[in-house]
Amino acid sequence: MILRISFLAIYLLLHVVSYGQTVKTNQRILEERLVSILDSLNISMPVDSSEVSLKVGTIAGEKRFFLKNRLIHYFSQKDITINSKNARLQFEVEQFNVKFIYYEENRRLFGMDNKLQRKMYLQFDGWLEDSLSGRALNYFSIDKNYYDYIDGNRIDFIEQSAYSFTRGRLITTSKWTKYIEPVIVVLSVATAVYLFFSLRT
């Protein structure tokens, strides 16, 4: 009986905390990070203009559509009008690359715990330019990795998006790391707990 209670306590300890958090889709994570980056650039219209034109370089396909859509939304929230023809200020993006990877955790319990580490790699490079003088006003080069933890059983929800580039790739671990190591750890802890209660009684 004591041994059974010990196993139950360990299982709850390893699982309850990690799954009590709100799960965000990959697209939502990307959108939030992009806004955070744009905010950090502190774009305060370095020239006398309330308009901006957008250029996204050689970025093509759905990445181009996604990026322009998010930039238009961002600038509209800042009361900055998009004017592709007459705006003095140009916001140019040269690179926009995104990659999602999922890593299996070493602490999986008998294969039942499917917690994954989610990694998002984001590259975002460009500059602000005064089209009247042709002078670059502010360069930016973002090359970062972002990490959090997700429930691998909810991948279908996490990858809900019209954009295929927001889907990730799973990096699996060996059977030793996935099953045997957690079993040894749990048995060791359970034995210690069992001996503790046995000695007290």
C-alpha positions in Angstrom: 0.0 0.0 0.0 2.8 2.4 0.9 4.6 1.6 -2.3 1.5 2.2 -4.4 1.0 5.6 -2.7 4.6 6.5 -3.3 4.3 5.8 -7.1 1.1 7.9 -7.3 2.7 10.8 -5.5 5.7 10.8 -7.8 3.5 10.6 -10.9 1.4 13.6 -9.8 4.5 15.6 -9.0 6.0 15.1 -12.4 2.8 15.8 -14.4 0.4 18.3 -12.7 2.7 21.3 -12.9 3.8 20.9 -16.5 0.2 20.6 -17.9 -1.4 23.4 -16.0 -0.3 26.0 -18.4 -2.2 27.5 -21.4 -1.1 26.0 -24.7 -0.4 28.4 -27.6 -0.2 27.4 -31.2 3.0 27.8 -33.1 1.5 30.6 -35.2 0.4 32.5 -32.0 3.9 32.1 -30.5 5.4 33.5 -33.8 3.0 36.4 -33.9 3.8 37.4 -30.3 7.5 37.2 -30.8 7.3 39.3 -33.9 5.4 42.0 -32.1 7.9 41.9 -29.2 10.8 42.4 -31.7 9.0 45.2 -33.5 8.3 46.9 -30.2 12.0 46.5 -29.2 13.0 48.4 -32.3 11.3 51.4 -30.9 10.0 52.6 -34.3 9.1 56.2 -33.6 9.0 57.6 -37.1 12.6 59.1 -37.3 11.4 61.3 -40.2 8.4 63.6 -40.2 5.9 61.1 -41.6 2.8 59.2 -40.4 3.0 56.9 -43.4 5.3 54.0 -44.2 5.9 51.8 -47.2 6.7 48.1 -46.8 9.3 46.1 -48.8 9.9 42.4 -48.1 12.8 41.8 -50.5 13.1 38.3 -51.9 10.8 36.7 -49.3 8.3 34.6 -51.3 5.2 32.5 -51.0 3.2 32.1 -47.8 6.0 33.7 -45.7 5.7 36.9 -47.7 1.9 36.9 -47.3 2.2 36.2 -43.5 4.8 38.9 -42.9 3.1 41.6 -44.9 -0.2 40.8 -43.1 1.4 41.0 -39.6 3.4 44.2 -40.4 0.3 46.0 -41.8 -1.6 44.9 -38.6 1.2 46.1 -36.4 1.6 49.5 -38.0 -2.2 50.1 -38.0 -2.2 49.5 -34.3 0.4 52.3 -34.0 -1.7 54.6 -36.2 0.8 54.5 -39.0 -0.7 54.4 -42.5 0.7 52.0 -45.1 1.4 53.9 -48.4 3.3 51.9 -50.9 3.8 54.8 -53.4 4.3 58.1 -51.6 5.5 57.4 -48.1 8.9 58.9 -47.2 9.7 56.2 -44.7 10.4 52.7 -46.0 10.4 49.6 -43.8 12.5 47.0 -45.6 12.8 43.3 -44.6 15.7 41.4 -46.1 15.4 38.0 -44.3 12.6 36.3 -42.6 13.1 32.6 -41.6 11.2 30.5 -39.1 11.7 26.9 -38.0 10.0 24.9 -35.3 11.5 21.8 -33.7 10.2 19.5 -30.9 12.6 17.7 -28.6 11.5 14.7 -26.5 12.2 15.2 -22.8 14.5 12.7 -21.0 12.2 12.5 -18.1 9.3 10.7 -19.8 7.7 8.3 -17.3 7.2 4.8 -18.7 6.4 6.4 -22.1 3.2 8.0 -20.7 4.6 11.5 -20.3 4.7 13.1 -23.7 6.1 16.5 -22.7 8.2 18.1 -25.5 10.5 21.0 -25.6 9.4 23.4 -28.4 12.1 25.4 -30.1 11.4 28.3 -32.4 14.2 29.7 -34.5 13.6 33.1 -35.9 15.7 35.2 -38.2 14.4 38.7 -39.0 16.7 41.3 -40.7 16.1 44.6 -42.4 16.2 48.4 -42.0 14.3 51.7 -42.0 15.2 54.0 -44.9 14.4 57.6 -45.7 13.4 57.4 -49.3 13.9 61.1 -49.9 17.6 61.0 -49.0 18.2 57.3 -49.5 19.8 57.1 -46.1 19.3 54.0 -43.9 18.0 55.2 -40.5 18.0 52.0 -38.4 19.3 48.6 -39.1 18.0 45.5 -37.3 19.2 41.9 -37.3 17.4 39.4 -35.1 18.7 35.8 -34.9 17.2 34.1 -31.9 16.0 30.8 -30.5 12.9 30.7 -28.2 12.1 27.7 -26.0 9.1 26.4 -24.0 7.4 23.1 -23.1 4.3 21.6 -24.7 2.2 18.5 -24.4 3.1 16.3 -27.4 -0.4 14.8 -27.4 -1.7 18.2 -28.5 0.5 18.6 -31.6 -2.6 18.7 -33.9 -3.9 21.8 -31.9 -0.5 23.4 -31.6 0.1 23.3 -35.4 -3.3 24.6 -36.4 -2.5 27.2 -39.0 -3.0 28.0 -42.7 0.8 28.4 -43.0 2.8 25.2 -43.5 6.1 26.8 -42.2 4.6 27.0 -38.7 4.6 23.2 -38.5 7.5 21.6 -36.6 9.8 18.6 -36.8 10.2 16.0 -34.0 13.6 15.0 -32.7 13.3 11.7 -30.9 15.5 10.3 -28.2 16.9 6.8 -27.8 15.0 4.0 -26.0 17.5 4.1 -23.1 16.9 7.8 -22.6 13.2 7.6 -23.2 12.3 4.6 -21.0 15.1 3.0 -19.0 16.6 6.1 -17.4 13.2 7.4 -16.1 12.4 3.9 -14.7 15.6 3.7 -12.8 15.1 7.2 -11.4 11.5 6.5 -10.3 12.3 3.1 -8.8 15.2 4.7 -6.8 12.9 7.5 -5.5 10.1 5.1 -4.7 12.4 2.8 -2.8 13.7 5.7 -0.8 10.1 6.8 0.0 9.1 3.2 0.9 12.1 2.8 3.2 11.3 6.1 4.9 7.7 5.2 5.7 8.7 1.6 6.6 11.2 2.8 9.2 8.8 5.2 10.7 6.2 2.5 11.2 
